[in-house]
Amino acid sequence: MVGGISGQELPPPTDLITVPTAGTLARGSFSMDMRIQDEGGMILGLSAGITDRFQFGLSFGSPNLIGDDSLRWYPRPEAKVKYLIIDENLTMPGIAFGINTQGFGNYHPEDSLNRYDTKAVGAYLAASKNWKSPFGNVGLHSGINYNFIEIDDGDTDPNLFFGFDVELNPEFSFLLEYNSAMNENDMTAKTMAINKGGYLNAAVRWSFVESLHLELHLSNLLFDEEKVDYFKREIKITYIEYF
């Protein structure tokens, strides 16, 4: 469940596809998620609602857990912390501050780059506003972030992101997000970037039971044809329950 948001029967998401919203897990609840990436990669995450405003989590994984290559693990568990500063009301969005150090894709320790294919969000401020529609909840989300860890590639710019989620019916939702990737367009980061003008990601979420969600992700739709052949197709499974 998500705390601090009003006006809908089902809670809005705590994240869209790769970027956060202002939503938080309710006190006494926890979520477990598994993201299946391209090339057999997998990330497992666990988060808990400590209060209705504060949640904490950890994640860990491998870029090639499934396959026949030599197994590689990410260098460390990553942290995911969020605090809801301002509750959403009829006129104001909810605003949350958080830190998320989990990136996506391969990890590059070579040449002291020390970064993921797609950088983590890092520290961020996120704002969310939700409305009721004839079909269900509609949420608009935006934010600014600064990755203070993956900076060895020479690009230390802050970044902007925004997106929305739309309930199509009580089971299905559509999600769309845009990550401007302003911290991947300069110095060595530009030569590594697999996007062309930022990351545009879309997803369909199927909540076939109240506590279990299955998502199909179409990521990096603005892919750079000189560096990758196609956009990414990924799956995420999320389970939410109370202690």
C-alpha positions as CSV (number, residue, x, y, z in Angstrom):
1,M,0.0,0.0,0.0
2,V,1.0,3.6,-0.5
3,G,0.8,6.3,2.2
4,G,0.1,10.0,2.0
5,I,-2.0,9.9,-1.3
6,S,-5.7,10.5,-1.3
7,G,-8.6,10.0,-3.7
8,Q,-8.4,6.5,-5.2
9,E,-9.5,3.0,-4.2
10,L,-6.2,1.3,-5.2
11,P,-2.9,2.8,-4.2
12,P,-0.8,4.5,-6.8
13,P,2.7,3.1,-7.5
14,T,5.8,3.9,-5.4
15,D,7.8,3.7,-8.7
16,L,6.9,3.9,-12.3
17,I,9.3,1.8,-14.4
18,T,12.8,3.0,-13.4
19,V,12.0,6.4,-11.8
20,P,10.3,7.0,-8.4
21,T,7.0,8.7,-7.5
22,A,6.2,10.4,-4.2
23,G,4.2,7.4,-3.0
24,T,5.5,5.3,0.0
25,L,4.7,2.0,1.4
26,A,2.3,2.0,4.4
27,R,3.5,1.3,7.9
28,G,3.9,-2.4,8.5
29,S,3.9,-3.4,4.9
30,F,6.7,-4.7,2.7
31,S,7.2,-5.3,-1.0
32,M,9.4,-7.9,-2.7
33,D,10.1,-7.5,-6.4
34,M,12.1,-9.3,-9.1
35,R,13.1,-7.5,-12.3
36,I,14.1,-9.8,-15.1
37,Q,16.4,-7.9,-17.5
38,D,17.8,-8.5,-20.9
39,E,20.8,-10.9,-21.3
40,G,19.5,-13.0,-18.4
41,G,20.0,-10.3,-15.8
42,M,17.9,-10.2,-12.6
43,I,17.5,-7.8,-9.7
44,L,15.8,-8.7,-6.4
45,G,14.5,-6.0,-4.1
46,L,13.0,-5.9,-0.7
47,S,11.4,-2.7,0.9
48,A,9.5,-2.1,4.1
49,G,7.2,0.7,5.3
50,I,8.8,1.8,8.6
51,T,6.1,4.5,9.0
52,D,3.4,5.8,6.7
53,R,6.0,8.4,5.5
54,F,9.3,6.5,5.5
55,Q,10.3,3.4,3.7
56,F,13.7,1.6,3.4
57,G,14.9,-1.2,1.1
58,L,17.8,-3.1,-0.4
59,S,18.4,-4.7,-3.8
60,F,21.0,-7.0,-5.3
61,G,21.4,-8.8,-8.5
62,S,23.4,-10.0,-11.5
63,P,23.5,-8.8,-15.2
64,N,23.7,-12.4,-16.5
65,L,22.2,-14.7,-13.8
66,I,20.4,-16.8,-16.5
67,G,22.6,-18.0,-19.3
68,D,25.8,-19.9,-20.0
69,D,28.4,-17.1,-19.6
70,S,30.7,-16.8,-16.6
71,L,28.4,-15.5,-13.7
72,R,28.9,-11.9,-12.7
73,W,27.4,-10.2,-9.7
74,Y,26.8,-6.6,-9.0
75,P,29.6,-5.2,-6.8
76,R,27.4,-4.5,-3.7
77,P,23.8,-4.4,-2.4
78,E,22.1,-1.1,-3.3
79,A,19.9,1.1,-1.1
80,K,16.5,2.5,-1.6
81,V,15.2,5.1,0.9
82,K,12.3,7.4,0.7
83,Y,10.6,10.0,3.0
84,L,7.3,11.7,2.2
85,I,7.8,15.3,3.1
86,I,4.4,16.8,2.0
87,D,1.1,14.9,1.8
88,E,-0.9,15.2,-1.4
89,N,-4.2,17.2,-1.1
90,L,-6.8,18.5,-3.5
91,T,-4.6,21.4,-4.7
92,M,-1.0,20.3,-4.0
93,P,1.0,17.3,-5.1
94,G,2.7,14.9,-2.6
95,I,6.5,15.6,-2.4
96,A,9.1,13.0,-1.3
97,F,12.8,13.0,-0.9
98,G,14.7,9.8,-1.5
99,I,17.9,7.9,-2.4
100,N,18.0,5.0,-4.8
101,T,21.5,3.7,-5.8
102,Q,20.3,0.7,-8.0
103,G,21.2,1.1,-11.7
104,F,20.2,-1.3,-14.5
105,G,22.0,-3.4,-17.1
106,N,25.7,-4.3,-17.0
107,Y,28.0,-2.9,-14.4
108,H,31.3,-1.4,-15.7
109,P,34.2,-1.5,-13.2
110,E,36.8,-1.3,-16.0
111,D,38.8,1.9,-16.4
112,S,37.5,3.0,-13.0
113,L,34.1,3.9,-14.6
114,N,32.2,2.2,-11.8
115,R,28.7,2.6,-13.2
116,Y,25.7,0.7,-14.6
117,D,24.6,0.9,-18.3
118,T,21.6,3.0,-17.0
119,K,22.7,5.1,-14.1
120,A,20.8,4.9,-10.8
121,V,18.5,7.8,-9.8
122,G,20.7,8.7,-6.8
123,A,19.3,11.4,-4.6
124,Y,16.0,12.9,-5.7
125,L,12.9,15.0,-5.1
126,A,9.7,13.6,-6.6
127,A,6.2,15.1,-6.8
128,S,3.0,13.2,-7.5
129,K,-0.6,14.3,-8.1
130,N,-3.5,11.8,-8.5
131,W,-7.0,12.1,-9.9
132,K,-10.0,9.9,-10.3
133,S,-11.1,9.1,-13.8
134,P,-14.1,7.0,-15.1
135,F,-11.7,4.1,-15.3
136,G,-9.7,4.5,-12.1
137,N,-6.7,6.5,-10.8
138,V,-4.6,8.8,-13.0
139,G,-1.3,9.9,-11.6
140,L,1.2,12.5,-12.9
141,H,4.8,12.3,-11.5
142,S,7.9,14.4,-12.0
143,G,11.2,15.0,-10.2
144,I,14.8,16.1,-10.2
145,N,17.7,13.8,-9.2
146,Y,21.5,13.8,-8.8
147,N,23.6,10.7,-8.9
148,F,26.4,11.3,-6.5
149,I,28.0,7.8,-6.9
150,E,28.3,7.1,-10.6
151,I,30.4,10.2,-11.5
152,D,33.7,8.6,-12.6
153,D,32.6,8.9,-16.2
154,G,32.9,12.7,-16.0
155,D,29.2,13.7,-16.2
156,T,28.0,15.0,-12.9
157,D,25.0,17.0,-14.1
158,P,21.6,16.8,-12.3
159,N,18.8,15.2,-14.1
160,L,15.0,15.5,-14.7
161,F,12.3,12.9,-15.1
162,F,8.5,12.7,-15.4
163,G,5.8,10.2,-16.3
164,F,2.2,9.1,-15.6
165,D,0.2,6.0,-14.7
166,V,-3.4,5.4,-15.9
167,E,-5.7,2.6,-14.6
168,L,-7.5,1.1,-17.5
169,N,-9.7,-1.0,-15.3
170,P,-9.3,-2.6,-11.8
171,E,-6.7,-5.0,-13.0
172,F,-4.7,-3.2,-15.8
173,S,-2.6,0.0,-15.7
174,F,-0.5,1.7,-18.3
175,L,2.7,3.5,-17.3
176,L,4.9,5.9,-19.3
177,E,8.0,7.7,-18.1
178,Y,10.8,9.9,-19.6
179,N,14.3,10.1,-18.0
180,S,16.1,13.0,-19.7
181,A,19.5,11.3,-19.0
182,M,21.2,14.7,-18.6
183,N,24.0,12.9,-16.7
184,E,24.8,10.6,-19.6
185,N,25.4,13.2,-22.4
186,D,28.9,14.5,-21.7
187,M,32.5,13.3,-21.4
188,T,32.9,9.5,-21.3
189,A,29.3,9.1,-20.3
190,K,28.2,10.2,-23.8
191,T,30.3,7.5,-25.5
192,M,28.7,4.9,-23.2
193,A,25.1,6.1,-23.5
194,I,22.8,3.6,-25.2
195,N,19.9,6.2,-25.5
196,K,19.4,9.0,-28.0
197,G,17.9,12.0,-26.3
198,G,17.0,10.3,-23.0
199,Y,15.2,7.1,-21.9
200,L,11.5,6.7,-22.9
201,N,10.0,3.7,-21.2
202,A,6.5,2.2,-21.3
203,A,4.9,-0.6,-19.3
204,V,1.6,-2.5,-18.7
205,R,0.9,-3.6,-15.1
206,W,-1.5,-6.5,-14.4
207,S,-2.7,-6.6,-10.8
208,F,-4.5,-10.0,-11.0
209,V,-4.7,-10.3,-7.3
210,E,-4.6,-7.4,-4.7
211,S,-1.0,-8.0,-3.5
212,L,0.6,-9.4,-6.7
213,H,1.6,-7.3,-9.8
214,L,3.1,-8.5,-13.1
215,E,4.6,-5.9,-15.4
216,L,5.9,-6.0,-19.0
217,H,8.4,-3.2,-19.7
218,L,9.5,-1.8,-23.0
219,S,12.5,0.2,-22.1
220,N,14.9,2.6,-24.0
221,L,12.5,3.2,-26.8
222,L,14.7,6.1,-27.9
223,F,17.7,3.7,-28.3
224,D,20.8,4.6,-30.2
225,E,20.9,2.4,-33.3
226,E,24.7,2.7,-33.5
227,K,25.1,1.0,-30.1
228,V,22.2,-1.3,-29.6
229,D,20.0,-3.2,-32.0
230,Y,16.6,-2.8,-30.3
231,F,14.8,-1.5,-27.2
232,K,14.7,-3.6,-24.1
233,R,11.9,-6.0,-23.1
234,E,11.8,-6.8,-19.4
235,I,9.5,-8.3,-16.8
236,K,8.9,-7.3,-13.2
237,I,7.0,-9.1,-10.5
238,T,6.0,-7.3,-7.3
239,Y,4.5,-8.8,-4.1
240,I,3.1,-6.5,-1.4
241,E,2.0,-7.8,2.0
242,Y,1.8,-6.7,5.7
243,F,3.9,-8.0,8.5
